[in-house]
Amino acid sequence: MKRLLAVKDKLLRRFRRVPSRRKLRTRLMLALIPAALLVLALMGHMTYWASSEFIAQALERNSRLHATTTAHGIEAWLETTRQHLLYAAREGLNPKAVAAYFAAARELTGAEYPEFGFIPSGQGNPYTFVTQGPATVRLPDEKISEIRPGPALLYDRLTTLKMGQVWVSDFREIEYPFPSDDNPHARVAVQAFRMATPCGEGDRVDGYLYLAVDAKSIRDILSLYESSSSPVRAFERHPKFIRYSFFLDTDGWILFQSEAIISPETPLGTLQAREAFLGTLGRPDLPVAFRPSSSEELYWRMVEDIRAARPGLLRRTGHNDRSSPFREHSLAYAPVRLRAAPDQHELIIGGVGYEDRSVLVDVAGYKHIDVMLFISAVSVAMLILAIAVVARNTSRGLMDLAEAVEKVKEKGQWEEVRLEASGYEVEVLKNAINSMIGTIEDQMAQIRTKDRVIESVALKEPVHLAADPHDQNHDKIFPEFIGAGPLIHQMKRDIAKAAQVDVDVLVEGETGTGKQLAAEAVHRLSKRANKPFISINCGELDENLLLDTLFGHLKGAFTDGKGDRRGAFQEADGGTLFLDEIQSSSLKVQQALLRALSLRKIRPLGSDKDIDVDVRLITATNTDLKAMIKQGSFREDLYYRLKVVTIQTPALRQHPQNIPVLALHFLREGERMAGRKGMTLSRGAMERLMGHSWPGNIRELRHMIITAAVMSENPVIQADQMGLDPQEEVQKRIVAEEDRFRGEISSEGQDQIETGTNHEEGQKISDLPGDLNPRQLLALRHARRTGEITGKELVDLLEGTISKRTAGYDIQDLVAKGLLVRVGRGPSTRYVPTTAENKG
């Protein structure tokens, strides 16, 4: 109990604390949260009001469109009926022709009229046809008088009609006899209205043709537009909500309404309309008709608009339990018109009303409230979080600045301190520290500039080279090879072994590494030395020419074959055939070579006899044939035929210690070409040669040295005359300036670069891939020290001597080799050293 009282007192003291002494976080919350909630409440109310209004307008427009399209459908049906009547009137005096026309109309359009007939204006004979189901019969003349109301009663109303005009009656119940064999006194009653038009020749009126239109046909149109088969149906409406259409005449009587089932057997009804309005049911000529009372002001306003041919919409409120369960609904309406004659105004036959009940506005309102509550809760939570973050950042600005300065010290690089906005005071202090760092960095840059000037002068001094490279590196057995080292010695041993045995040899190596020299050495040291040595480059010849060059042809073998030709196999008989760039040969050539090697026989083009050949085949390639075998571009059986003995010619970058002696050898060759003596290289030129990657190997080195010797005007060739990109030299110097770039010396004496987060996860330089360039080693070192690296940071480290694309290629290659791991996406992408946790 005492503990609870203590907590209560503590909370009261905090609440009663003077506002100026409250924490910044508390003051911000007390000021911002109520204001934010008030703004959200106002915004929610306004958006709810606006969205409700627009949804209501959309529903009303949909209702008006429904009423208008339904009325248009009825008008189209009435117009079809009028046209049928006018066309039939042309044969009005011929009952058989009229009956045939209406039968054809029924078959083609489905128009079924329960009654049609003729009323003569003079001494002619009347006739009447009645239809019940599929049967249409002509009433005997004595039965016509039994029709209620009789057609003769229409005569007085039709006398004013002119040819082409149509008269329309009101809806009422019509009863007429329909005798049959089973029941000769049967009678049928239908709710319908009649149309009539004059018929005769020219302007002479001989009588009047009339027909009855069943009200059910119009009712079925209302039902069709309410059903899922409606021609204007755009989406599914929920069946729970009651919606219906009804037809009313100009006197305000609701004659019938739409039904859920479209069928002529369904009787007319006005049940749903009677539930929505107070009024009178039934009239003498139409028992199902319903007329709302005069207290239904909105309804009678609708009737007035229909009389004036104005469509519209009214918002209604239900009558307690007798109406819709929904508080408000809409009543859309549209007039139904019929043009009695082309030169007359349209007659208002009646109107279509559409009662639409929907809770979409209320449902949207509930959803809106839910969304606003969720937004309010999220906004308050985010506001509290934002206030906490802002207060924390404001109070910790100085601590962040101190940590940033400490990081600058740990990195060992004079970089500007970068902090997010933490307040005016912290910003002023940060600018002062950055100004001091900038001054120190400028002084360091001046020192580096002076060092570079001194170094550039030293690089122009001539380098000391041996007077004669053959004194120390001359090999009497292999005079064509200059240089020493394990790789060169291994190549010479392989050549000597290959020369001792008479088998096929495969020479593998990059372009410019001396593959042909190796082949010539094998031939020179073998027992075939006194026989021919034929060399062919497969990459220079197409398939047919290569086949002809290798195997020859007989005279007349092809169009231009005007004489015999001995192929390379025959020319090299007893000696050695060297095929360079064997990977360029097609599969057809490979198949021919495989046959020649297997049988040691060839068949020239155009010959039907094999020729024995004694040839040692030496092939060379600068690509990976195993990879080509996997791709299906090189035959595996031929590969193993060729690779009896393999000789590897090392790339120049693998034995850079031979660059000076090779450079001097080629320099002497260049002197002989230029007719000069005493030429040498400067230190800068030699360093640039040593730092180059040499993609063209020894051939590139020879071309570069001879070109410089011929073009140089001074005896000392400078670095800028070598034709190499000076950026590589800058990059190498930057890498060399990394005082601890090669890492600490481990207890075993191995240089080590730590690419992980601790010493145990580091990798020794000797364990790294041998094809990493200095830029990639620098990137690894920077990532180890700072924990990450980006492409922009690598460009900055190399003082802008490489493009962002080159930096991206270098880093992506480190990722592919498993030395770096990509973290983040887009602008926040960075690369961190591979560790046991993030590996894979």
C-alpha positions in Angstrom: 0.0 0.0 0.0 2.8 2.4 0.9 4.5 1.6 -2.5 1.3 2.5 -4.4 1.0 5.8 -2.5 4.6 6.6 -3.3 4.0 6.0 -7.0 0.9 8.1 -6.8 2.7 11.0 -5.2 5.5 10.8 -7.8 3.0 11.0 -10.7 1.2 14.0 -9.0 4.5 15.8 -8.6 5.3 15.3 -12.3 1.9 16.5 -13.3 2.1 19.6 -11.1 5.6 20.4 -12.3 6.1 23.9 -13.6 5.7 23.7 -17.4 9.0 25.5 -18.0 10.8 22.8 -16.0 9.2 19.8 -17.8 11.3 17.8 -20.2 11.3 18.8 -23.8 9.7 15.5 -24.8 6.8 16.0 -22.3 6.2 19.6 -23.5 6.1 18.5 -27.2 3.6 15.7 -26.4 1.3 18.0 -24.5 1.3 20.6 -27.2 1.3 18.5 -30.4 -0.8 15.4 -29.6 -4.1 17.2 -28.8 -3.6 19.5 -31.8 -3.0 16.6 -34.1 -6.1 14.8 -32.9 -8.2 17.9 -33.4 -6.9 18.3 -37.0 -7.5 14.6 -37.7 -11.0 14.9 -36.3 -11.8 17.9 -38.5 -10.2 16.3 -41.5 -12.2 13.1 -40.9 -15.5 14.9 -40.6 -14.9 16.9 -43.8 -13.7 13.9 -45.8 -16.7 11.8 -44.5 -19.1 14.5 -45.5 -17.5 14.9 -49.0 -17.3 11.2 -49.6 -20.8 10.6 -48.5 -22.1 13.3 -50.8 -20.2 12.0 -53.8 -21.3 8.4 -53.1 -24.9 9.5 -52.8 -24.6 11.4 -56.1 -23.1 8.4 -57.8 -25.9 6.2 -56.5 -28.5 8.7 -57.6 -27.0 9.0 -61.1 -27.0 5.2 -61.3 -30.7 5.2 -60.3 -31.6 7.9 -62.8 -29.6 6.0 -65.5 -31.5 2.8 -64.7 -34.9 4.5 -64.9 -34.0 6.3 -68.2 -32.7 3.1 -69.8 -35.7 1.1 -68.7 -38.0 3.8 -70.1 -36.0 3.8 -73.3 -36.5 0.0 -73.6 -40.2 0.4 -73.2 -40.3 3.2 -75.8 -38.3 1.0 -78.2 -40.9 -1.7 -77.7 -43.8 0.6 -78.3 -42.1 2.1 -81.4 -41.8 -1.5 -82.7 -45.5 -2.1 -82.0 -46.4 1.2 -83.8 -44.4 0.2 -86.8 -46.0 -3.3 -86.9 -49.4 -1.6 -86.8 -48.6 0.8 -89.6 -47.1 -1.9 -91.8 -50.1 -4.1 -91.2 -52.5 -1.2 -92.0 -51.4 -1.4 -95.6 -53.2 -4.7 -95.8 -56.0 -3.7 -93.4 -58.9 -4.7 -95.7 -57.4 -8.2 -96.2 -57.8 -10.2 -92.9 -55.7 -13.1 -94.2 -52.8 -10.7 -95.1 -53.0 -8.9 -91.8 -53.0 -12.2 -89.9 -50.1 -13.5 -91.9 -48.1 -10.3 -91.2 -48.6 -10.5 -87.4 -47.7 -14.2 -87.5 -44.5 -13.3 -89.3 -43.8 -10.5 -86.9 -44.3 -12.9 -84.0 -42.0 -15.4 -85.5 -39.2 -12.9 -86.3 -39.4 -10.5 -83.3 -41.4 -12.4 -80.7 -44.1 -9.6 -80.7 -47.3 -11.2 -79.5 -50.5 -9.2 -79.5 -53.5 -10.7 -77.7 -56.0 -9.0 -80.1 -55.9 -7.2 -83.4 -58.7 -6.4 -85.8 -60.4 -4.0 -88.3 -63.2 -1.5 -87.7 -64.7 -0.3 -91.0 -65.7 3.3 -91.5 -68.5 2.5 -94.0 -70.2 -0.6 -95.2 -67.2 -2.9 -94.8 -67.1 -6.0 -92.6 -65.2 -5.9 -89.3 -63.0 -8.7 -88.2 -61.1 -9.6 -85.0 -58.3 -12.0 -84.3 -57.5 -13.1 -80.7 -54.3 -14.9 -79.5 -54.0 -17.2 -76.6 -50.6 -19.0 -76.3 -49.5 -20.3 -79.6 -53.0 -20.2 -81.1 -54.4 -17.2 -83.1 -58.0 -17.5 -84.2 -60.5 -15.3 -86.0 -63.7 -14.7 -84.0 -66.9 -15.2 -85.8 -68.7 -12.0 -86.6 -71.4 -12.8 -84.0 -68.7 -13.2 -81.3 -67.2 -9.7 -81.9 -69.9 -8.1 -80.0 -69.0 -10.2 -76.9 -65.7 -8.4 -76.5 -65.6 -6.1 -73.4 -65.1 -3.3 -74.1 -66.0 -3.8 -77.7 -63.8 -2.4 -80.6 -66.8 -0.6 -82.0 -66.6 1.8 -79.0 -63.3 3.1 -80.3 -64.8 4.4 -83.6 -65.8 7.8 -82.3 -62.2 8.4 -81.0 -60.6 7.4 -84.3 -62.5 9.5 -86.8 -60.1 12.4 -86.4 -57.0 10.4 -87.2 -55.2 10.9 -90.5 -53.3 8.4 -92.5 -50.1 7.4 -90.6 -51.3 8.6 -87.2 -51.7 6.3 -84.3 -54.1 6.5 -81.4 -53.3 5.0 -78.0 -55.9 4.0 -75.3 -55.5 3.8 -71.6 -54.5 0.6 -69.8 -57.5 -1.5 -68.8 -58.8 -5.0 -68.6 -60.0 -6.5 -71.9 -62.2 -9.6 -72.0 -63.0 -11.5 -75.2 -64.3 -14.9 -76.2 -61.9 -17.6 -77.1 -64.0 -20.5 -78.3 -62.4 -24.0 -78.7 -63.7 -27.5 -79.4 -63.5 -28.3 -75.7 -65.1 -25.1 -74.5 -67.0 -23.1 -77.1 -68.0 -20.5 -74.5 -64.5 -19.9 -73.0 -63.4 -16.3 -72.3 -60.0 -14.7 -71.7 -59.2 -11.5 -69.8 -55.9 -9.5 -70.3 -54.7 -6.2 -68.9 -53.7 -4.2 -72.0 -54.1 -1.0 -74.0 -55.0 -0.6 -77.7 -53.4 1.1 -80.6 -55.3 2.1 -83.7 -54.4 3.7 -87.1 -56.4 4.5 -90.3 -56.1 2.2 -93.3 -57.1 2.7 -96.9 -55.8 3.9 -100.2 -54.3 7.4 -100.6 -56.0 9.8 -98.3 -59.2 7.8 -98.2 -59.9 6.1 -94.9 -61.7 2.8 -95.4 -61.4 1.8 -91.7 -59.2 1.5 -88.7 -56.8 -1.3 -87.8 -56.2 -1.8 -84.1 -54.2 -4.1 -81.9 -54.0 -4.7 -78.1 -50.6 -4.6 -76.3 -50.5 -6.9 -73.2 -49.3 -5.1 -70.1 -47.3 -8.2 -69.2 -45.0 -7.5 -72.2 -44.1 -4.1 -70.7 -43.9 -5.6 -67.2 -41.4 -8.2 -68.6 -39.2 -5.3 -69.9 -39.2 -3.8 -66.3 -38.3 -7.2 -64.9 -35.6 -7.7 -67.6 -33.8 -4.5 -66.6 -34.0 -5.5 -63.0 -32.5 -9.0 -63.6 -28.9 -10.3 -64.1 -29.7 -10.5 -67.8 -30.2 -6.8 -68.1 -28.6 -5.3 -71.3 -27.2 -2.4 -69.2 -26.0 -4.5 -66.2 -22.6 -3.3 -65.1 -22.1 -5.0 -61.7 -23.7 -7.4 -59.3 -26.2 -5.8 -56.8 -26.7 -7.5 -53.4 -30.0 -9.5 -53.5 -30.7 -8.6 -49.9 -31.5 -5.0 -50.7 -35.0 -4.5 -52.3 -35.0 -2.7 -55.6 -37.9 -2.7 -58.1 -39.3 -0.7 -61.0 -43.0 0.1 -61.6 -45.0 1.6 -64.4 -47.5 4.5 -63.8 -49.9 6.3 -66.1 -50.3 10.1 -66.3 -53.2 10.0 -63.8 -50.9 8.7 -61.1 -52.0 5.1 -61.1 -49.3 2.5 -60.5 -50.4 -0.2 -63.0 -47.8 -2.9 -62.4 -44.3 -3.5 -61.1 -41.3 -5.6 -62.1 -41.1 -9.2 -60.9 -38.2 -11.4 -59.9 -39.2 -14.1 -62.4 -39.6 -13.1 -66.1 -42.6 -15.1 -67.3 -45.8 -14.3 -69.1 -47.6 -16.6 -66.6 -46.7 -14.3 -63.7 -49.7 -12.1 -62.9 -49.4 -8.4 -62.7 -48.9 -6.9 -59.2 -48.1 -3.8 -57.2 -47.3 -5.3 -53.8 -43.9 -3.6 -53.2 -45.3 -0.2 -54.4 -48.2 -0.5 -52.0 -45.7 -1.1 -49.1 -43.9 2.1 -50.0 -46.9 4.4 -50.3 -50.3 5.0 -48.7 -53.2 5.0 -51.2 -56.1 3.2 -53.0 -55.9 -0.2 -54.5 -57.9 -1.2 -57.6 -60.0 0.6 -60.2 -63.0 -0.8 -62.1 -61.1 -1.4 -65.4 -57.8 -2.6 -63.7 -58.0 -4.4 -60.3 -54.3 -4.5 -59.5 -53.7 -0.7 -60.1 -52.7 1.3 -57.1 -52.9 5.1 -56.6 -51.0 6.7 -53.7 -52.9 9.3 -51.7 -52.5 13.0 -52.1 -50.4 13.0 -48.9 -47.6 11.4 -50.8 -46.3 14.8 -52.0 -43.0 13.5 -53.4 -44.9 10.9 -55.5 -47.2 13.5 -57.0 -44.3 15.7 -57.7 -42.9 12.8 -59.7 -46.2 12.5 -61.6 -46.2 16.2 -62.5 -42.6 15.8 -63.8 -43.6 12.8 -65.9 -46.6 14.7 -67.4 -44.1 17.4 -68.3 -41.7 14.8 -69.8 -39.0 15.6 -67.2 -36.9 12.7 -65.7 -35.7 13.2 -62.2 -34.9 11.7 -58.8 -36.4 12.1 -55.3 -34.9 11.2 -51.9 -37.5 9.5 -49.8 -37.8 8.5 -46.1 -39.5 5.2 -45.3 -42.8 5.0 -43.5 -41.6 3.1 -40.4 -42.3 -0.6 -40.6 -44.2 -0.4 -43.9 -41.2 0.8 -45.8 -37.7 -0.2 -46.5 -35.5 -1.1 -43.5 -33.2 1.7 -44.6 -33.7 5.2 -43.4 -33.3 6.9 -46.8 -33.6 5.7 -50.4 -34.1 7.2 -53.8 -36.9 7.2 -56.3 -35.8 7.8 -59.9 -38.3 8.2 -62.7 -38.4 8.9 -66.4 -41.4 9.4 -68.8 -42.3 6.9 -71.5 -43.1 8.6 -74.8 -44.5 7.5 -78.1 -44.6 9.6 -81.3 -48.1 9.1 -82.7 -47.1 10.6 -86.1 -43.8 11.9 -87.6 -45.1 15.5 -87.6 -46.6 15.5 -84.1 -45.2 15.8 -80.6 -44.5 12.7 -78.6 -47.4 11.4 -76.4 -46.7 10.7 -72.8 -47.9 7.2 -72.3 -46.8 7.0 -68.7 -43.7 6.7 -66.7 -41.2 4.4 -65.1 -40.3 4.7 -61.4 -37.3 3.0 -59.9 -37.1 2.5 -56.1 -33.4 2.0 -55.2 -32.5 1.1 -51.6 -28.8 1.0 -50.7 -26.7 1.2 -47.6 -23.5 2.0 -49.4 -23.3 5.4 -47.9 -23.7 4.0 -44.4 -21.3 1.2 -45.0 -18.7 3.6 -46.4 -19.3 5.8 -43.4 -18.5 3.0 -41.0 -15.4 2.1 -43.0 -14.4 5.7 -43.0 -14.7 5.8 -39.2 -12.6 2.6 -38.9 -10.0 4.1 -41.1 -9.9 7.4 -39.3 -9.6 5.6 -36.0 -6.7 3.5 -37.3 -5.0 6.6 -38.8 -5.5 8.5 -35.6 -3.9 5.7 -33.6 -1.0 5.4 -36.0 -0.6 9.1 -36.1 -0.5 9.4 -32.4 2.0 6.5 -32.2 4.2 8.0 -34.9 3.9 11.5 -33.3 5.1 10.1 -30.0 7.9 8.3 -31.7 8.9 11.4 -33.6 8.8 13.5 -30.5 11.0 10.9 -28.7 13.5 10.8 -31.6 13.6 14.6 -31.9 14.1 15.1 -28.2 16.8 12.4 -28.0 18.6 13.8 -31.0 18.5 17.3 -29.6 19.8 16.2 -26.2 22.5 13.9 -27.7 23.8 16.2 -30.3 27.1 16.9 -28.5 27.6 13.1 -27.8 27.0 12.3 -31.5 29.6 15.0 -32.4 32.1 13.5 -30.0 31.5 10.0 -31.4 32.0 11.3 -35.0 35.3 13.0 -34.1 36.4 9.7 -32.4 35.5 7.8 -35.6 37.7 10.2 -37.7 40.5 9.3 -35.4 39.9 5.6 -35.7 39.8 5.7 -39.5 43.0 7.6 -39.7 41.7 9.7 -42.5 41.0 13.4 -42.3 37.4 13.4 -43.4 34.8 16.1 -42.6 32.5 15.3 -39.7 29.0 14.6 -41.0 26.0 14.8 -38.7 22.3 15.1 -39.1 20.9 18.4 -38.0 21.1 18.4 -34.2 20.6 22.0 -33.3 22.3 25.3 -33.9 25.0 25.0 -31.3 26.1 21.6 -32.4 26.1 22.8 -36.0 28.4 25.7 -35.1 30.8 23.4 -33.2 30.8 20.9 -36.1 31.7 23.6 -38.6 34.6 24.7 -36.5 35.9 21.2 -36.3 35.5 20.7 -40.0 37.4 23.9 -40.7 40.3 22.6 -38.6 40.2 19.3 -40.4 40.2 21.1 -43.8 43.2 23.1 -42.8 45.1 20.0 -41.8 44.1 18.2 -45.0 45.3 21.1 -47.1 48.7 21.0 -45.4 48.9 17.2 -45.9 48.0 17.7 -49.6 50.8 20.3 -50.0 53.2 17.8 -48.5 52.0 15.1 -50.8 52.4 17.5 -53.8 56.0 18.2 -52.9 56.7 14.5 -52.5 55.3 13.9 -56.0 57.4 16.6 -57.5 60.5 15.1 -55.9 59.4 11.7 -57.1 58.7 12.8 -60.6 62.2 14.2 -60.9 63.6 10.9 -59.7 61.5 9.0 -62.1 63.1 10.7 -65.0 66.5 9.4 -64.1 67.7 6.5 -66.3 67.4 3.0 -64.8 70.4 0.8 -64.5 70.1 -2.3 -66.6 72.5 -5.1 -67.4 74.6 -4.4 -70.5 73.8 -7.7 -72.1 70.8 -9.7 -70.9 72.3 -12.9 -72.5 75.2 -12.9 -70.0 73.0 -14.0 -67.1 69.8 -15.3 -68.9 71.1 -16.8 -72.1 70.2 -20.4 -72.6 72.0 -22.2 -75.4 69.3 -24.9 -75.5 66.4 -22.4 -75.6 67.9 -19.2 -77.2 64.4 -18.0 -78.2 63.3 -17.7 -74.6 64.4 -14.6 -72.6 64.0 -14.7 -68.8 64.1 -17.0 -65.8 62.0 -18.1 -62.9 60.0 -21.1 -61.9 57.3 -20.7 -64.6 59.8 -20.2 -67.4 61.9 -23.2 -66.2 58.9 -25.4 -66.0 57.9 -24.4 -69.6 61.4 -25.3 -70.8 61.3 -28.7 -69.0 57.9 -29.4 -70.6 59.3 -28.5 -74.1 62.3 -30.8 -73.6 60.1 -33.7 -72.5 57.8 -33.2 -75.4 60.7 -33.2 -77.8 61.9 -36.5 -76.5 58.7 -38.4 -77.4 57.0 -38.5 -80.8 53.4 -37.7 -79.7 51.0 -34.9 -80.4 51.3 -31.8 -78.2 48.8 -29.1 -77.0 50.2 -25.7 -76.1 47.9 -23.6 -73.9 48.5 -20.0 -73.1 47.2 -16.4 -73.6 47.7 -14.4 -76.7 51.3 -13.1 -77.0 52.9 -15.6 -74.6 55.0 -17.4 -77.3 53.0 -20.5 -78.1 54.5 -20.7 -81.6 58.0 -20.3 -80.2 57.3 -23.2 -77.9 56.0 -25.3 -80.9 59.1 -24.4 -82.9 61.4 -25.4 -80.0 59.7 -28.8 -79.7 60.2 -29.4 -83.4 63.8 -28.1 -83.3 64.7 -30.4 -80.4 62.9 -33.5 -81.7 64.1 -36.2 -84.2 62.0 -34.4 -86.8 64.1 -31.3 -86.7 65.4 -31.8 -90.3 62.0 -32.2 -91.7 59.4 -29.5 -92.6 57.7 -27.4 -89.9 54.4 -26.1 -91.3 52.5 -23.4 -89.3 48.8 -22.6 -90.0 46.5 -20.2 -88.1 43.0 -21.7 -88.0 41.5 -18.4 -87.0 42.5 -16.8 -90.3 40.7 -19.3 -92.6 37.1 -20.2 -93.0 35.9 -23.8 -92.9 36.2 -24.8 -96.5 39.5 -23.0 -97.1 40.9 -24.5 -93.9 39.9 -28.0 -95.0 41.5 -27.4 -98.4 44.7 -26.0 -96.7 45.0 -29.0 -94.4 44.1 -31.9 -96.8 44.5 -30.5 -100.3 42.4 -31.3 -103.4 42.6 -32.9 -106.8 42.2 -31.1 -110.1 38.5 -30.6 -110.8 37.4 -31.2 -107.3 35.5 -27.9 -107.4 34.9 -25.1 -109.8 38.2 -23.2 -109.3 40.2 -26.4 -108.7 42.3 -26.2 -111.9 45.2 -28.2 -110.5 46.2 -30.5 -107.7 47.1 -29.1 -104.4 49.1 -30.8 -101.6 47.6 -30.1 -98.2 49.5 -29.1 -95.1 49.6 -32.7 -93.9 51.4 -33.8 -97.1 53.7 -30.8 -97.0 54.7 -31.6 -93.4 55.1 -35.3 -94.0 57.9 -36.6 -91.8 57.9 -33.3 -89.9 55.7 -31.2 -87.7 52.4 -29.5 -88.4 51.5 -26.6 -86.0 47.9 -25.5 -85.9 47.4 -22.2 -83.9 44.0 -21.1 -82.5 42.7 -24.6 -82.9 39.5 -23.5 -81.0 38.5 -21.5 -84.1 38.1 -24.6 -86.2 34.5 -25.8 -86.9 33.1 -29.1 -85.9 33.5 -30.4 -89.5 37.2 -29.5 -89.4 37.5 -31.1 -86.0 35.9 -34.3 -87.3 38.4 -34.4 -90.2 41.3 -33.8 -87.8 40.1 -36.6 -85.5 40.0 -39.0 -88.5 43.4 -38.0 -89.6 44.9 -38.4 -86.1 43.2 -41.7 -85.6 44.2 -43.3 -88.9 47.2 -41.2 -89.8 45.6 -41.0 -93.2 44.1 -38.2 -95.1 41.8 -38.0 -98.2 42.2 -34.9 -100.4 39.0 -33.3 -101.7 37.9 -35.0 -104.9 39.9 -38.2 -104.2 38.5 -41.6 -103.3 41.8 -42.9 -101.9 43.4 -42.4 -98.5 47.0 -41.2 -98.3 49.3 -42.2 -95.4 51.0 -39.3 -93.6 53.7 -39.2 -91.0 53.1 -35.9 -89.2 53.5 -34.8 -85.6 50.7 -32.4 -84.8 51.2 -29.5 -82.4 48.1 -27.4 -81.6 47.8 -24.2 -79.6 44.9 -22.4 -78.0 44.3 -19.3 -76.0 40.9 -20.4 -74.6 39.6 -23.0 -72.2 38.8 -26.0 -74.4 37.0 -27.8 -71.5 34.5 -24.9 -71.3 34.0 -25.1 -75.1 33.4 -28.9 -74.7 30.6 -28.1 -72.2 29.1 -25.6 -74.6 29.2 -28.2 -77.4 31.6 -26.2 -79.7 34.6 -28.5 -79.4 34.8 -32.2 -79.6 35.8 -34.0 -76.4 37.4 -37.0 -78.3 39.5 -34.6 -80.3 40.6 -32.8 -77.2 42.0 -35.9 -75.6 43.7 -36.9 -78.9 45.5 -33.5 -79.0 46.3 -33.4 -75.3 48.8 -36.2 -75.1 51.4 -33.7 -73.8 50.5 -30.3 -72.6 52.8 -27.2 -72.5 51.7 -24.1 -70.6 53.1 -20.7 -71.7 52.8 -18.4 -68.7 51.3 -14.9 -69.0 53.7 -12.0 -68.5 51.9 -10.8 -65.4 52.7 -14.2 -63.8 56.5 -13.6 -64.1 56.9 -9.8 -63.9 60.5 -10.2 -62.7 61.4 -10.8 -66.4 60.0 -7.5 -67.6 63.3 -5.6 -67.2 65.4 -8.1 -69.1 62.7 -8.5 -71.8 62.5 -4.7 -72.0 66.2 -4.4 -72.5 66.2 -7.1 -75.1 63.5 -5.4 -77.1 65.1 -2.1 -76.6 68.3 -3.4 -78.3 66.1 -4.7 -81.1 64.5 -1.2 -81.4 67.9 0.4 -81.5 68.8 -1.8 -84.5 65.6 -0.8 -86.3 66.1 2.9 -85.6 69.9 2.9 -86.2 70.7 4.2 -82.8 72.8 3.2 -79.8 72.9 3.8 -76.0 69.2 4.0 -75.4 67.7 3.2 -72.0 64.6 3.6 -69.9 63.9 6.0 -67.1 62.8 4.8 -63.6 59.3 6.1 -64.3 59.1 4.2 -67.5 60.2 1.0 -65.9 57.8 1.5 -63.0 55.0 2.0 -65.4 56.0 -1.2 -67.3 56.1 -3.1 -64.0 52.7 -1.8 -63.0 50.9 -2.6 -66.3 48.7 -5.7 -66.4 49.9 -6.7 -69.9 46.7 -8.2 -71.5 48.8 -8.7 -74.7 51.7 -10.3 -72.8 55.2 -10.3 -74.4 53.9 -9.3 -77.8 52.4 -6.2 -76.3 55.7 -5.4 -74.4 57.8 -5.9 -77.6 55.5 -3.6 -79.6 55.5 -0.9 -76.9 59.3 -0.9 -76.4 60.1 -0.9 -80.1 57.6 1.9 -80.8 59.0 4.0 -78.0 62.6 3.4 -79.2 61.8 4.4 -82.8 59.7 7.5 -81.8 61.8 8.8 -78.9 64.1 11.7 -79.7 66.2 11.3 -76.5 68.3 8.4 -75.4 66.3 8.1 -72.2 62.7 7.0 -72.8 60.3 8.6 -70.3 57.1 7.2 -68.8 54.8 9.4 -70.9 56.4 7.9 -74.1 55.3 4.4 -73.2 51.7 4.8 -74.3 50.4 3.5 -71.0 47.5 4.9 -69.0 49.0 7.1 -66.3 46.0 6.4 -64.1 47.4 2.9 -63.3 50.6 4.6 -62.0 48.5 6.9 -59.8 46.4 4.0 -58.5 49.6 2.1 -57.7 51.0 5.1 -55.9 47.8 5.5 -53.9 47.9 1.9 -52.9 51.5 2.1 -51.9 50.8 5.1 -49.7 48.5 2.9 -47.6 51.0 2.5 -44.8 49.3 -0.6 -43.4 47.8 -1.8 -46.6 49.5 -5.1 -46.6 48.3 -5.7 -43.0 50.2 -6.7 -39.9 52.9 -9.3 -40.2 51.6 -12.5 -38.5 53.6 -14.7 -36.3 54.4 -17.0 -39.3 55.7 -14.0 -41.2 52.8 -14.0 -43.7 51.3 -10.7 -44.9 47.7 -10.6 -44.0 44.7 -8.5 -45.0 41.8 -8.8 -42.5 38.6 -9.0 -44.6 36.5 -10.0 -41.6 35.4 -8.4 -38.4 38.2 -10.0 -36.3 41.7 -11.2 -36.7 40.7 -14.9 -37.0 38.4 -14.1 -40.0 41.2 -12.4 -41.9 42.7 -13.7 -45.1 46.4 -13.9 -45.9 47.5 -12.2 -49.1 48.9 -15.5 -50.3 45.3 -17.0 -49.9 43.6 -14.3 -52.0 43.0 -14.8 -55.7 46.1 -14.0 -57.7 44.2 -11.9 -60.3 43.1 -9.1 -58.0 44.3 -5.7 -59.2 45.7 -3.0 -56.9 42.3 -1.2 -56.8 40.6 -4.3 -55.5 43.2 -4.8 -52.8 42.8 -1.2 -51.8 39.0 -1.7 -51.6 39.4 -4.8 -49.4 41.7 -2.8 -47.1 39.3 0.1 -46.8 36.3 -2.3 -46.2 38.3 -4.0 -43.4 39.2 -0.8 -41.7 35.8 1.0 -42.0 33.5 -2.0 -42.1 32.1 -1.2 -45.5 32.8 0.4 -48.9 30.8 1.8 -51.8 31.7 2.5 -55.4 31.9 6.3 -54.7 34.3 5.7 -51.8 36.6 3.7 -54.1 36.5 6.5 -56.7 37.4 9.0 -54.0 40.2 6.8 -52.6 41.8 6.7 -56.1 41.5 10.5 -56.4 39.0 10.2 -59.3 41.4 8.3 -61.6 38.7 5.7 -62.4 35.0 6.0 -63.4 32.1 4.9 -61.2 31.5 2.1 -63.7 35.1 0.7 -63.3 34.7 0.9 -59.5 31.4 -1.0 -59.8 33.1 -3.7 -61.9 35.9 -4.1 -59.4 33.5 -4.4 -56.4 31.2 -6.7 -58.2 34.2 -9.0 -59.0 35.1 -9.0 -55.3 31.5 -10.0 -54.5 31.6 -12.8 -57.1 34.9 -14.1 -55.6 33.2 -14.2 -52.1 35.4 -11.5 -50.6 32.6 -8.9 -50.1 28.8 -9.1 -49.5 26.2 -6.7 -50.8 23.9 -5.1 -48.2 21.0 -2.8 -49.0 19.3 -1.7 -52.2 19.3 1.3 -54.4 21.2 4.4 -53.2 21.8 2.8 -49.8 23.7 -0.2 -51.3 27.0 -0.9 -49.6 29.5 -3.8 -49.5 30.8 -5.3 -46.3 33.6 -7.9 -45.8 32.5 -11.5 -45.8 32.1 -13.1 -42.4 30.9 -16.4 -41.1 27.5 -14.8 -40.3 26.8 -13.2 -43.7 28.5 -15.8 -45.9 26.0 -17.4 -48.2 
